[in-house]
Amino acid sequence: MKVVVDSNIVFSAMLNPESSIGDIILNSQDTFSFYACEYLREEINNHKNKIIKITGYEEREYGEVEFLVYKQIDFFSESTIPFEFWQKAADLVRDIDMDDITFVALSLFLDIKLWTGDKPLIVGLTKKGFKNIITTQDMLQLRREI
């Protein structure tokens, strides 16, 4: 199954690679394929110091975890997503969180689910009829079934 991962999922995996989220990303190649825009790297990099502070990683350890997580994700350049998908994504996230536009646009463009743990995003998109969302609980359930 193909899914778009957003930054809160990747952030969680990097904070604790042994968590259920980390385990799904690092050990589910036979079940899931993960996709994200290049923006995700920028957003995670903006939180690098916070991740290091919370985890106590040395710089080398951070680099190893980052490498392992990113190795599981196919990254798309934002420029490959046609304007119509950006426009629809903007309409969906405008009053929720514009920082999520890239993940929603990629989900729309690839016509695959968006894996997020962002509750306001889930609630806001669902209210607007966007059904292409999958939660961590859903991912765990699917993994058990397959």
N, C-alpha and C positions, 0 to 999 in steps of 0.2 A: 504494500500500500504506500502511495506517495503522499507526503504531507509537507506543508510549509511550517517551519519552526520560527517562532518569534524570539525576540531578545530575552524575554523573561524565562523562557524554557532553557535557552543556552546559558544564561547567567546562572540558573539553578544547577545545571549540569556541571558547570565549571566550579561552582562553590562546593559541590559534593558529588564527584563522579560515581560514588558508590550508592547514591540515592536512587530511588525508583526512576526519576527522570534521567539521571546520568546513566543508569543501567540500560534504559531503553535506547538512548542515543548511541552508547558505546557498544552494545551487544545485541542489536536487532537487525543487522544487515540482511538477514534472510527473510525478515518480515516487513520492514519499513525502509523507504528511501526518503531522505530529508532534503529539503530545499529552502533556500533563503536568498535574499538580495545581499549584495556587497555591503549595504548600509549596516547590516548586522555586525560586521567586523568593526566598523567605526563605533557603533554604539557600545559594543563590549569593550573596546579599547578605551573609551571614555570612562569606563567603570573599572579599569584594570587595577588601579590603586586600592579601590574599595574591596575588590575580590581578594587581593593580596593581604590587605589588612584583616579581613574577616577570616580567611583561611590560614593565614600564617605561611603561605607558600613562599619559598625563595623564588627569585626571578626565574631560575632554571626550571623549577617545578611548575610555575605558572605557564611557561612556554611549552612544557610537555603536555599539560592538560589542554591548553589551547589547541595545540597541534592535533591531539587525539580527538577532540570534539569536532574541530573544523574538518578533519579528514572524513568525517561521516556525512558532511553536508555538501550538496552540490550548490554552488553559488552562481547567481545570475546577476548580470549587470542590469541596473535599473533601466538603462537605455533600450533594453530588449523588450520592455513591456510597452505595448501600444498605448497611446494617449487615452483612448476610450476606457481602458481599465483603470488608469490613474483617476480619471474623472469620476467613474463610478465609486472607486475606493474613497475618494475625497468626500463624496456625498454621504457615504456610510460612516466615516470616522470623524467628520468635521466637528461634531458636538460631543465626541467621546474623547479622542486623543489623536491629534494629527501625526504624532510620532509613529503610529501604527499603520500609516497609509501604505508604506512599502510592502508590508506583510500581507495586507488585505489585497492590494493590487496584484501581487504575485499569485496569491490564492485564486483570485478571479481569472487571471491570465492562464494559469496552468489548469484551472478547473479542478483543484484538489483542496482538501481540507486544510484549515489553519489550526495548528496545535498551539494553544496558548493557555496560560494559567491566569491571565489578566481578567479578573472578575468583572470590572466595569466594562471592559471591551466585550466580553462574552455577553453580558446582559444587554449592552447597547446595540450590538450587532444583531442579536436575536430579536430584540424589539423591532428592528427595522427589516426583519424577514430574511436576514443572512443566515443560512443554515449550514454553511460549509465550515463549521467549527468542530474541533475535537478536543476533548479535555484529557488530562493525564490519566484520569480514571478510565476513560474510554480506551486510551492507548494500552493501558495495563490489561484491560479486559480482552481487547483484540489479540494482544500478544499471547494470552493464555489459551485463547480459542484456536489459534493458528498452529 
